[in-house]
Amino acid sequence: MAGNIKLEVVTPEKSVVSEEAKIVVAPGSLGEFGVLIGHTPFLSTLKVGSLRYMDANNVERYVFISGGFAEA
């Protein structure tokens, strides 16, 4: 399936990441989960860890997170 996901990583103070991603893998509180285009909508809490994603240019990138939630 063609297309990308709009990834937004924000803190209370600022936006950390705002870009298109082909896949996002995050450390959910019940285990790691991946999100692709066309996924079923869901909400999950996040634990401390590394959020990784493949950007629109096929470069794998990492962002350390200290918890929070994901809406996908």
mmCIF file of the N, C-alpha and C atoms, coordinates in Angstrom:
data_MODEL
# 
_entry.id   MODEL 
# 
loop_
_atom_site.group_PDB 
_atom_site.id 
_atom_site.type_symbol 
_atom_site.label_atom_id 
_atom_site.label_alt_id 
_atom_site.label_comp_id 
_atom_site.label_asym_id 
_atom_site.label_entity_id 
_atom_site.label_seq_id 
_atom_site.pdbx_PDB_ins_code 
_atom_site.Cartn_x 
_atom_site.Cartn_y 
_atom_site.Cartn_z 
_atom_site.occupancy 
_atom_site.B_iso_or_equiv 
_atom_site.pdbx_formal_charge 
_atom_site.auth_seq_id 
_atom_site.auth_comp_id 
_atom_site.auth_asym_id 
_atom_site.auth_atom_id 
_atom_site.pdbx_PDB_model_num 
ATOM 1   N N  . MET A 1 1  ? 0.846  -1.184 0.000  1.00 0.00 ? 1  MET A N  1 
ATOM 2   C CA . MET A 1 1  ? 0.000  0.000  0.000  1.00 0.00 ? 1  MET A CA 1 
ATOM 3   C C  . MET A 1 1  ? 0.888  1.242  0.000  1.00 0.00 ? 1  MET A C  1 
ATOM 4   N N  . ALA A 1 2  ? 0.634  2.158  -0.905 1.00 0.00 ? 2  ALA A N  1 
ATOM 5   C CA . ALA A 1 2  ? 1.441  3.376  -1.023 1.00 0.00 ? 2  ALA A CA 1 
ATOM 6   C C  . ALA A 1 2  ? 1.005  4.406  0.010  1.00 0.00 ? 2  ALA A C  1 
ATOM 7   N N  . GLY A 1 3  ? 1.908  5.316  0.311  1.00 0.00 ? 3  GLY A N  1 
ATOM 8   C CA . GLY A 1 3  ? 1.600  6.391  1.239  1.00 0.00 ? 3  GLY A CA 1 
ATOM 9   C C  . GLY A 1 3  ? 2.441  6.324  2.490  1.00 0.00 ? 3  GLY A C  1 
ATOM 10  N N  . ASN A 1 4  ? 2.335  7.371  3.270  1.00 0.00 ? 4  ASN A N  1 
ATOM 11  C CA . ASN A 1 4  ? 3.114  7.488  4.498  1.00 0.00 ? 4  ASN A CA 1 
ATOM 12  C C  . ASN A 1 4  ? 2.221  7.894  5.658  1.00 0.00 ? 4  ASN A C  1 
ATOM 13  N N  . ILE A 1 5  ? 2.750  7.722  6.846  1.00 0.00 ? 5  ILE A N  1 
ATOM 14  C CA . ILE A 1 5  ? 2.099  8.130  8.083  1.00 0.00 ? 5  ILE A CA 1 
ATOM 15  C C  . ILE A 1 5  ? 2.668  9.488  8.479  1.00 0.00 ? 5  ILE A C  1 
ATOM 16  N N  . LYS A 1 6  ? 1.834  10.385 8.964  1.00 0.00 ? 6  LYS A N  1 
ATOM 17  C CA . LYS A 1 6  ? 2.313  11.655 9.499  1.00 0.00 ? 6  LYS A CA 1 
ATOM 18  C C  . LYS A 1 6  ? 2.707  11.417 10.953 1.00 0.00 ? 6  LYS A C  1 
ATOM 19  N N  . LEU A 1 7  ? 4.013  11.467 11.242 1.00 0.00 ? 7  LEU A N  1 
ATOM 20  C CA . LEU A 1 7  ? 4.526  11.226 12.591 1.00 0.00 ? 7  LEU A CA 1 
ATOM 21  C C  . LEU A 1 7  ? 4.760  12.555 13.294 1.00 0.00 ? 7  LEU A C  1 
ATOM 22  N N  . GLU A 1 8  ? 4.193  12.679 14.480 1.00 0.00 ? 8  GLU A N  1 
ATOM 23  C CA . GLU A 1 8  ? 4.386  13.857 15.327 1.00 0.00 ? 8  GLU A CA 1 
ATOM 24  C C  . GLU A 1 8  ? 4.847  13.380 16.700 1.00 0.00 ? 8  GLU A C  1 
ATOM 25  N N  . VAL A 1 9  ? 6.015  13.807 17.139 1.00 0.00 ? 9  VAL A N  1 
ATOM 26  C CA . VAL A 1 9  ? 6.495  13.532 18.494 1.00 0.00 ? 9  VAL A CA 1 
ATOM 27  C C  . VAL A 1 9  ? 6.613  14.886 19.175 1.00 0.00 ? 9  VAL A C  1 
ATOM 28  N N  . VAL A 1 10 ? 5.845  15.062 20.255 1.00 0.00 ? 10 VAL A N  1 
ATOM 29  C CA . VAL A 1 10 ? 5.806  16.363 20.925 1.00 0.00 ? 10 VAL A CA 1 
ATOM 30  C C  . VAL A 1 10 ? 6.037  16.204 22.423 1.00 0.00 ? 10 VAL A C  1 
ATOM 31  N N  . THR A 1 11 ? 6.563  17.271 23.019 1.00 0.00 ? 11 THR A N  1 
ATOM 32  C CA . THR A 1 11 ? 6.684  17.387 24.466 1.00 0.00 ? 11 THR A CA 1 
ATOM 33  C C  . THR A 1 11 ? 5.769  18.535 24.879 1.00 0.00 ? 11 THR A C  1 
ATOM 34  N N  . PRO A 1 12 ? 5.572  18.764 26.173 1.00 0.00 ? 12 PRO A N  1 
ATOM 35  C CA . PRO A 1 12 ? 4.774  19.927 26.571 1.00 0.00 ? 12 PRO A CA 1 
ATOM 36  C C  . PRO A 1 12 ? 5.369  21.252 26.088 1.00 0.00 ? 12 PRO A C  1 
ATOM 37  N N  . GLU A 1 13 ? 6.679  21.270 25.838 1.00 0.00 ? 13 GLU A N  1 
ATOM 38  C CA . GLU A 1 13 ? 7.351  22.506 25.445 1.00 0.00 ? 13 GLU A CA 1 
ATOM 39  C C  . GLU A 1 13 ? 7.468  22.722 23.938 1.00 0.00 ? 13 GLU A C  1 
ATOM 40  N N  . LYS A 1 14 ? 7.622  21.625 23.157 1.00 0.00 ? 14 LYS A N  1 
ATOM 41  C CA . LYS A 1 14 ? 7.886  21.818 21.723 1.00 0.00 ? 14 LYS A CA 1 
ATOM 42  C C  . LYS A 1 14 ? 7.631  20.546 20.923 1.00 0.00 ? 14 LYS A C  1 
ATOM 43  N N  . SER A 1 15 ? 7.643  20.712 19.612 1.00 0.00 ? 15 SER A N  1 
ATOM 44  C CA . SER A 1 15 ? 7.583  19.586 18.684 1.00 0.00 ? 15 SER A CA 1 
ATOM 45  C C  . SER A 1 15 ? 8.999  19.066 18.465 1.00 0.00 ? 15 SER A C  1 
ATOM 46  N N  . VAL A 1 16 ? 9.198  17.757 18.609 1.00 0.00 ? 16 VAL A N  1 
ATOM 47  C CA . VAL A 1 16 ? 10.517 17.147 18.455 1.00 0.00 ? 16 VAL A CA 1 
ATOM 48  C C  . VAL A 1 16 ? 10.679 16.566 17.054 1.00 0.00 ? 16 VAL A C  1 
ATOM 49  N N  . VAL A 1 17 ? 9.645  15.902 16.554 1.00 0.00 ? 17 VAL A N  1 
ATOM 50  C CA . VAL A 1 17 ? 9.653  15.311 15.212 1.00 0.00 ? 17 VAL A CA 1 
ATOM 51  C C  . VAL A 1 17 ? 8.326  15.633 14.550 1.00 0.00 ? 17 VAL A C  1 
ATOM 52  N N  . SER A 1 18 ? 8.383  16.032 13.289 1.00 0.00 ? 18 SER A N  1 
ATOM 53  C CA . SER A 1 18 ? 7.185  16.246 12.485 1.00 0.00 ? 18 SER A CA 1 
ATOM 54  C C  . SER A 1 18 ? 7.547  15.919 11.047 1.00 0.00 ? 18 SER A C  1 
ATOM 55  N N  . GLU A 1 19 ? 7.289  14.672 10.641 1.00 0.00 ? 19 GLU A N  1 
ATOM 56  C CA . GLU A 1 19 ? 7.631  14.268 9.280  1.00 0.00 ? 19 GLU A CA 1 
ATOM 57  C C  . GLU A 1 19 ? 6.852  13.033 8.854  1.00 0.00 ? 19 GLU A C  1 
ATOM 58  N N  . GLU A 1 20 ? 6.963  12.697 7.590  1.00 0.00 ? 20 GLU A N  1 
ATOM 59  C CA . GLU A 1 20 ? 6.317  11.524 7.024  1.00 0.00 ? 20 GLU A CA 1 
ATOM 60  C C  . GLU A 1 20 ? 7.153  10.287 7.337  1.00 0.00 ? 20 GLU A C  1 
ATOM 61  N N  . ALA A 1 21 ? 6.481  9.177  7.653  1.00 0.00 ? 21 ALA A N  1 
ATOM 62  C CA . ALA A 1 21 ? 7.170  7.922  7.958  1.00 0.00 ? 21 ALA A CA 1 
ATOM 63  C C  . ALA A 1 21 ? 6.466  6.770  7.250  1.00 0.00 ? 21 ALA A C  1 
ATOM 64  N N  . LYS A 1 22 ? 7.243  5.770  6.854  1.00 0.00 ? 22 LYS A N  1 
ATOM 65  C CA . LYS A 1 22 ? 6.682  4.578  6.216  1.00 0.00 ? 22 LYS A CA 1 
ATOM 66  C C  . LYS A 1 22 ? 6.230  3.562  7.255  1.00 0.00 ? 22 LYS A C  1 
ATOM 67  N N  . ILE A 1 23 ? 6.948  3.481  8.364  1.00 0.00 ? 23 ILE A N  1 
ATOM 68  C CA . ILE A 1 23 ? 6.594  2.600  9.479  1.00 0.00 ? 23 ILE A CA 1 
ATOM 69  C C  . ILE A 1 23 ? 7.104  3.241  10.765 1.00 0.00 ? 23 ILE A C  1 
ATOM 70  N N  . VAL A 1 24 ? 6.350  3.052  11.831 1.00 0.00 ? 24 VAL A N  1 
ATOM 71  C CA . VAL A 1 24 ? 6.743  3.534  13.157 1.00 0.00 ? 24 VAL A CA 1 
ATOM 72  C C  . VAL A 1 24 ? 6.666  2.348  14.111 1.00 0.00 ? 24 VAL A C  1 
ATOM 73  N N  . VAL A 1 25 ? 7.711  2.148  14.906 1.00 0.00 ? 25 VAL A N  1 
ATOM 74  C CA . VAL A 1 25 ? 7.734  1.086  15.916 1.00 0.00 ? 25 VAL A CA 1 
ATOM 75  C C  . VAL A 1 25 ? 7.982  1.760  17.263 1.00 0.00 ? 25 VAL A C  1 
ATOM 76  N N  . ALA A 1 26 ? 7.068  1.526  18.208 1.00 0.00 ? 26 ALA A N  1 
ATOM 77  C CA . ALA A 1 26 ? 7.119  2.227  19.490 1.00 0.00 ? 26 ALA A CA 1 
ATOM 78  C C  . ALA A 1 26 ? 7.072  1.248  20.659 1.00 0.00 ? 26 ALA A C  1 
ATOM 79  N N  . PRO A 1 27 ? 7.634  1.659  21.817 1.00 0.00 ? 27 PRO A N  1 
ATOM 80  C CA . PRO A 1 27 ? 7.613  0.817  23.016 1.00 0.00 ? 27 PRO A CA 1 
ATOM 81  C C  . PRO A 1 27 ? 6.323  1.012  23.812 1.00 0.00 ? 27 PRO A C  1 
ATOM 82  N N  . GLY A 1 28 ? 5.306  0.250  23.491 1.00 0.00 ? 28 GLY A N  1 
ATOM 83  C CA . GLY A 1 28 ? 4.044  0.340  24.216 1.00 0.00 ? 28 GLY A CA 1 
ATOM 84  C C  . GLY A 1 28 ? 4.165  -0.243 25.615 1.00 0.00 ? 28 GLY A C  1 
ATOM 85  N N  . SER A 1 29 ? 3.269  0.131  26.490 1.00 0.00 ? 29 SER A N  1 
ATOM 86  C CA . SER A 1 29 ? 3.325  -0.368 27.866 1.00 0.00 ? 29 SER A CA 1 
ATOM 87  C C  . SER A 1 29 ? 3.080  -1.875 27.943 1.00 0.00 ? 29 SER A C  1 
ATOM 88  N N  . LEU A 1 30 ? 2.424  -2.451 26.935 1.00 0.00 ? 30 LEU A N  1 
ATOM 89  C CA . LEU A 1 30 ? 2.192  -3.899 26.897 1.00 0.00 ? 30 LEU A CA 1 
ATOM 90  C C  . LEU A 1 30 ? 3.126  -4.604 25.919 1.00 0.00 ? 30 LEU A C  1 
ATOM 91  N N  . GLY A 1 31 ? 4.091  -3.882 25.393 1.00 0.00 ? 31 GLY A N  1 
ATOM 92  C CA . GLY A 1 31 ? 5.037  -4.453 24.432 1.00 0.00 ? 31 GLY A CA 1 
ATOM 93  C C  . GLY A 1 31 ? 5.194  -3.558 23.219 1.00 0.00 ? 31 GLY A C  1 
ATOM 94  N N  . GLU A 1 32 ? 6.209  -3.835 22.451 1.00 0.00 ? 32 GLU A N  1 
ATOM 95  C CA . GLU A 1 32 ? 6.505  -3.038 21.263 1.00 0.00 ? 32 GLU A CA 1 
ATOM 96  C C  . GLU A 1 32 ? 5.415  -3.249 20.209 1.00 0.00 ? 32 GLU A C  1 
ATOM 97  N N  . PHE A 1 33 ? 5.053  -2.178 19.501 1.00 0.00 ? 33 PHE A N  1 
ATOM 98  C CA . PHE A 1 33 ? 4.068  -2.290 18.428 1.00 0.00 ? 33 PHE A CA 1 
ATOM 99  C C  . PHE A 1 33 ? 4.528  -1.491 17.219 1.00 0.00 ? 33 PHE A C  1 
ATOM 100 N N  . GLY A 1 34 ? 4.068  -1.907 16.058 1.00 0.00 ? 34 GLY A N  1 
ATOM 101 C CA . GLY A 1 34 ? 4.398  -1.223 14.814 1.00 0.00 ? 34 GLY A CA 1 
ATOM 102 C C  . GLY A 1 34 ? 3.146  -0.673 14.165 1.00 0.00 ? 34 GLY A C  1 
ATOM 103 N N  . VAL A 1 35 ? 3.305  0.434  13.451 1.00 0.00 ? 35 VAL A N  1 
ATOM 104 C CA . VAL A 1 35 ? 2.192  1.074  12.766 1.00 0.00 ? 35 VAL A CA 1 
ATOM 105 C C  . VAL A 1 35 ? 2.578  1.281  11.308 1.00 0.00 ? 35 VAL A C  1 
ATOM 106 N N  . LEU A 1 36 ? 1.712  0.827  10.410 1.00 0.00 ? 36 LEU A N  1 
ATOM 107 C CA . LEU A 1 36 ? 1.865  1.028  8.971  1.00 0.00 ? 36 LEU A CA 1 
ATOM 108 C C  . LEU A 1 36 ? 0.668  1.815  8.457  1.00 0.00 ? 36 LEU A C  1 
ATOM 109 N N  . ILE A 1 37 ? 0.782  2.346  7.245  1.00 0.00 ? 37 ILE A N  1 
ATOM 110 C CA . ILE A 1 37 ? -0.333 3.056  6.622  1.00 0.00 ? 37 ILE A CA 1 
ATOM 111 C C  . ILE A 1 37 ? -1.532 2.103  6.522  1.00 0.00 ? 37 ILE A C  1 
ATOM 112 N N  . GLY A 1 38 ? -2.718 2.600  6.782  1.00 0.00 ? 38 GLY A N  1 
ATOM 113 C CA . GLY A 1 38 ? -3.930 1.800  6.683  1.00 0.00 ? 38 GLY A CA 1 
ATOM 114 C C  . GLY A 1 38 ? -4.258 0.998  7.938  1.00 0.00 ? 38 GLY A C  1 
ATOM 115 N N  . HIS A 1 39 ? -3.563 1.269  9.033  1.00 0.00 ? 39 HIS A N  1 
ATOM 116 C CA . HIS A 1 39 ? -3.778 0.536  10.282 1.00 0.00 ? 39 HIS A CA 1 
ATOM 117 C C  . HIS A 1 39 ? -5.148 0.838  10.880 1.00 0.00 ? 39 HIS A C  1 
ATOM 118 N N  . THR A 1 40 ? -5.554 0.007  11.813 1.00 0.00 ? 40 THR A N  1 
ATOM 119 C CA . THR A 1 40 ? -6.768 0.251  12.579 1.00 0.00 ? 40 THR A CA 1 
ATOM 120 C C  . THR A 1 40 ? -6.464 1.313  13.631 1.00 0.00 ? 40 THR A C  1 
ATOM 121 N N  . PRO A 1 41 ? -7.323 2.323  13.787 1.00 0.00 ? 41 PRO A N  1 
ATOM 122 C CA . PRO A 1 41 ? -7.064 3.363  14.795 1.00 0.00 ? 41 PRO A CA 1 
ATOM 123 C C  . PRO A 1 41 ? -6.996 2.777  16.213 1.00 0.00 ? 41 PRO A C  1 
ATOM 124 N N  . PHE A 1 42 ? -6.081 3.292  17.011 1.00 0.00 ? 42 PHE A N  1 
ATOM 125 C CA . PHE A 1 42 ? -5.953 2.847  18.398 1.00 0.00 ? 42 PHE A CA 1 
ATOM 126 C C  . PHE A 1 42 ? -5.232 3.896  19.226 1.00 0.00 ? 42 PHE A C  1 
ATOM 127 N N  . LEU A 1 43 ? -5.275 3.706  20.539 1.00 0.00 ? 43 LEU A N  1 
ATOM 128 C CA . LEU A 1 43 ? -4.602 4.569  21.505 1.00 0.00 ? 43 LEU A CA 1 
ATOM 129 C C  . LEU A 1 43 ? -3.828 3.656  22.446 1.00 0.00 ? 43 LEU A C  1 
ATOM 130 N N  . SER A 1 44 ? -2.575 4.012  22.753 1.00 0.00 ? 44 SER A N  1 
ATOM 131 C CA . SER A 1 44 ? -1.740 3.187  23.625 1.00 0.00 ? 44 SER A CA 1 
ATOM 132 C C  . SER A 1 44 ? -0.879 4.075  24.505 1.00 0.00 ? 44 SER A C  1 
ATOM 133 N N  . THR A 1 45 ? -0.621 3.608  25.712 1.00 0.00 ? 45 THR A N  1 
ATOM 134 C CA . THR A 1 45 ? 0.374  4.282  26.541 1.00 0.00 ? 45 THR A CA 1 
ATOM 135 C C  . THR A 1 45 ? 1.752  3.799  26.111 1.00 0.00 ? 45 THR A C  1 
ATOM 136 N N  . LEU A 1 46 ? 2.749  4.649  26.327 1.00 0.00 ? 46 LEU A N  1 
ATOM 137 C CA . LEU A 1 46 ? 4.124  4.335  25.943 1.00 0.00 ? 46 LEU A CA 1 
ATOM 138 C C  . LEU A 1 46 ? 4.998  4.262  27.184 1.00 0.00 ? 46 LEU A C  1 
ATOM 139 N N  . LYS A 1 47 ? 6.011  3.416  27.124 1.00 0.00 ? 47 LYS A N  1 
ATOM 140 C CA . LYS A 1 47 ? 6.977  3.347  28.216 1.00 0.00 ? 47 LYS A CA 1 
ATOM 141 C C  . LYS A 1 47 ? 8.296  3.953  27.745 1.00 0.00 ? 47 LYS A C  1 
ATOM 142 N N  . VAL A 1 48 ? 9.211  4.115  28.651 1.00 0.00 ? 48 VAL A N  1 
ATOM 143 C CA . VAL A 1 48 ? 10.536 4.647  28.331 1.00 0.00 ? 48 VAL A CA 1 
ATOM 144 C C  . VAL A 1 48 ? 11.204 3.722  27.322 1.00 0.00 ? 48 VAL A C  1 
ATOM 145 N N  . GLY A 1 49 ? 11.798 4.306  26.300 1.00 0.00 ? 49 GLY A N  1 
ATOM 146 C CA . GLY A 1 49 ? 12.489 3.487  25.309 1.00 0.00 ? 49 GLY A CA 1 
ATOM 147 C C  . GLY A 1 49 ? 12.755 4.240  24.025 1.00 0.00 ? 49 GLY A C  1 
ATOM 148 N N  . SER A 1 50 ? 13.046 3.484  23.006 1.00 0.00 ? 50 SER A N  1 
ATOM 149 C CA . SER A 1 50 ? 13.400 4.046  21.706 1.00 0.00 ? 50 SER A CA 1 
ATOM 150 C C  . SER A 1 50 ? 12.245 3.883  20.730 1.00 0.00 ? 50 SER A C  1 
ATOM 151 N N  . LEU A 1 51 ? 11.770 4.984  20.193 1.00 0.00 ? 51 LEU A N  1 
ATOM 152 C CA . LEU A 1 51 ? 10.787 4.970  19.125 1.00 0.00 ? 51 LEU A CA 1 
ATOM 153 C C  . LEU A 1 51 ? 11.583 5.027  17.828 1.00 0.00 ? 51 LEU A C  1 
ATOM 154 N N  . ARG A 1 52 ? 11.335 4.098  16.927 1.00 0.00 ? 52 ARG A N  1 
ATOM 155 C CA . ARG A 1 52 ? 12.073 4.122  15.667 1.00 0.00 ? 52 ARG A CA 1 
ATOM 156 C C  . ARG A 1 52 ? 11.099 4.199  14.507 1.00 0.00 ? 52 ARG A C  1 
ATOM 157 N N  . TYR A 1 53 ? 11.582 4.790  13.430 1.00 0.00 ? 53 TYR A N  1 
ATOM 158 C CA . TYR A 1 53 ? 10.740 4.919  12.248 1.00 0.00 ? 53 TYR A CA 1 
ATOM 159 C C  . TYR A 1 53 ? 11.597 4.975  10.995 1.00 0.00 ? 53 TYR A C  1 
ATOM 160 N N  . MET A 1 54 ? 10.973 4.617  9.885  1.00 0.00 ? 54 MET A N  1 
ATOM 161 C CA . MET A 1 54 ? 11.600 4.701  8.573  1.00 0.00 ? 54 MET A CA 1 
ATOM 162 C C  . MET A 1 54 ? 11.026 5.948  7.912  1.00 0.00 ? 54 MET A C  1 
ATOM 163 N N  . ASP A 1 55 ? 11.891 6.920  7.618  1.00 0.00 ? 55 ASP A N  1 
ATOM 164 C CA . ASP A 1 55 ? 11.384 8.157  7.029  1.00 0.00 ? 55 ASP A CA 1 
ATOM 165 C C  . ASP A 1 55 ? 11.044 7.956  5.549  1.00 0.00 ? 55 ASP A C  1 
ATOM 166 N N  . ALA A 1 56 ? 10.542 8.990  4.902  1.00 0.00 ? 56 ALA A N  1 
ATOM 167 C CA . ALA A 1 56 ? 10.100 8.906  3.509  1.00 0.00 ? 56 ALA A CA 1 
ATOM 168 C C  . ALA A 1 56 ? 11.236 8.581  2.548  1.00 0.00 ? 56 ALA A C  1 
ATOM 169 N N  . ASN A 1 57 ? 12.484 8.787  2.972  1.00 0.00 ? 57 ASN A N  1 
ATOM 170 C CA . ASN A 1 57 ? 13.655 8.487  2.137  1.00 0.00 ? 57 ASN A CA 1 
ATOM 171 C C  . ASN A 1 57 ? 14.295 7.148  2.500  1.00 0.00 ? 57 ASN A C  1 
ATOM 172 N N  . ASN A 1 58 ? 13.561 6.309  3.226  1.00 0.00 ? 58 ASN A N  1 
ATOM 173 C CA . ASN A 1 58 ? 14.031 4.979  3.652  1.00 0.00 ? 58 ASN A CA 1 
ATOM 174 C C  . ASN A 1 58 ? 15.227 5.022  4.595  1.00 0.00 ? 58 ASN A C  1 
ATOM 175 N N  . VAL A 1 59 ? 15.328 6.080  5.394  1.00 0.00 ? 59 VAL A N  1 
ATOM 176 C CA . VAL A 1 59 ? 16.375 6.191  6.408  1.00 0.00 ? 59 VAL A CA 1 
ATOM 177 C C  . VAL A 1 59 ? 15.749 5.836  7.757  1.00 0.00 ? 59 VAL A C  1 
ATOM 178 N N  . GLU A 1 60 ? 16.360 4.877  8.468  1.00 0.00 ? 60 GLU A N  1 
ATOM 179 C CA . GLU A 1 60 ? 15.848 4.509  9.783  1.00 0.00 ? 60 GLU A CA 1 
ATOM 180 C C  . GLU A 1 60 ? 16.318 5.536  10.807 1.00 0.00 ? 60 GLU A C  1 
ATOM 181 N N  . ARG A 1 61 ? 15.380 6.065  11.587 1.00 0.00 ? 61 ARG A N  1 
ATOM 182 C CA . ARG A 1 61 ? 15.683 7.095  12.576 1.00 0.00 ? 61 ARG A CA 1 
ATOM 183 C C  . ARG A 1 61 ? 15.169 6.646  13.942 1.00 0.00 ? 61 ARG A C  1 
ATOM 184 N N  . TYR A 1 62 ? 15.778 7.210  14.990 1.00 0.00 ? 62 TYR A N  1 
ATOM 185 C CA . TYR A 1 62 ? 15.443 6.845  16.367 1.00 0.00 ? 62 TYR A CA 1 
ATOM 186 C C  . TYR A 1 62 ? 15.206 8.103  17.193 1.00 0.00 ? 62 TYR A C  1 
ATOM 187 N N  . VAL A 1 63 ? 14.241 8.003  18.115 1.00 0.00 ? 63 VAL A N  1 
ATOM 188 C CA . VAL A 1 63 ? 13.964 9.076  19.066 1.00 0.00 ? 63 VAL A CA 1 
ATOM 189 C C  . VAL A 1 63 ? 13.781 8.413  20.426 1.00 0.00 ? 63 VAL A C  1 
ATOM 190 N N  . PHE A 1 64 ? 14.523 8.873  21.438 1.00 0.00 ? 64 PHE A N  1 
ATOM 191 C CA . PHE A 1 64 ? 14.335 8.344  22.786 1.00 0.00 ? 64 PHE A CA 1 
ATOM 192 C C  . PHE A 1 64 ? 13.124 9.023  23.405 1.00 0.00 ? 64 PHE A C  1 
ATOM 193 N N  . ILE A 1 65 ? 12.233 8.229  23.989 1.00 0.00 ? 65 ILE A N  1 
ATOM 194 C CA . ILE A 1 65 ? 11.056 8.794  24.648 1.00 0.00 ? 65 ILE A CA 1 
ATOM 195 C C  . ILE A 1 65 ? 11.035 8.359  26.113 1.00 0.00 ? 65 ILE A C  1 
ATOM 196 N N  . SER A 1 66 ? 10.442 9.193  26.945 1.00 0.00 ? 66 SER A N  1 
ATOM 197 C CA . SER A 1 66 ? 10.382 8.888  28.378 1.00 0.00 ? 66 SER A CA 1 
ATOM 198 C C  . SER A 1 66 ? 8.968  8.542  28.813 1.00 0.00 ? 66 SER A C  1 
ATOM 199 N N  . GLY A 1 67 ? 8.185  7.995  27.893 1.00 0.00 ? 67 GLY A N  1 
ATOM 200 C CA . GLY A 1 67 ? 6.808  7.621  28.192 1.00 0.00 ? 67 GLY A CA 1 
ATOM 201 C C  . GLY A 1 67 ? 5.844  8.551  27.486 1.00 0.00 ? 67 GLY A C  1 
ATOM 202 N N  . GLY A 1 68 ? 4.570  8.352  27.751 1.00 0.00 ? 68 GLY A N  1 
ATOM 203 C CA . GLY A 1 68 ? 3.545  9.185  27.139 1.00 0.00 ? 68 GLY A CA 1 
ATOM 204 C C  . GLY A 1 68 ? 2.444  8.329  26.552 1.00 0.00 ? 68 GLY A C  1 
ATOM 205 N N  . PHE A 1 69 ? 1.870  8.790  25.446 1.00 0.00 ? 69 PHE A N  1 
ATOM 206 C CA . PHE A 1 69 ? 0.843  8.002  24.777 1.00 0.00 ? 69 PHE A CA 1 
ATOM 207 C C  . PHE A 1 69 ? 0.968  8.168  23.276 1.00 0.00 ? 69 PHE A C  1 
ATOM 208 N N  . ALA A 1 70 ? 0.401  7.210  22.556 1.00 0.00 ? 70 ALA A N  1 
ATOM 209 C CA . ALA A 1 70 ? 0.397  7.236  21.094 1.00 0.00 ? 70 ALA A CA 1 
ATOM 210 C C  . ALA A 1 70 ? -1.041 7.138  20.619 1.00 0.00 ? 70 ALA A C  1 
ATOM 211 N N  . GLU A 1 71 ? -1.386 7.987  19.672 1.00 0.00 ? 71 GLU A N  1 
ATOM 212 C CA . GLU A 1 71 ? -2.677 7.912  19.004 1.00 0.00 ? 71 GLU A CA 1 
ATOM 213 C C  . GLU A 1 71 ? -2.375 7.608  17.555 1.00 0.00 ? 71 GLU A C  1 
ATOM 214 N N  . ALA A 1 72 ? -2.914 6.517  17.073 1.00 0.00 ? 72 ALA A N  1 
ATOM 215 C CA . ALA A 1 72 ? -2.603 6.113  15.701 1.00 0.00 ? 72 ALA A CA 1 
ATOM 216 C C  . ALA A 1 72 ? -3.872 5.733  14.969 1.00 0.00 ? 72 ALA A C  1 
# 
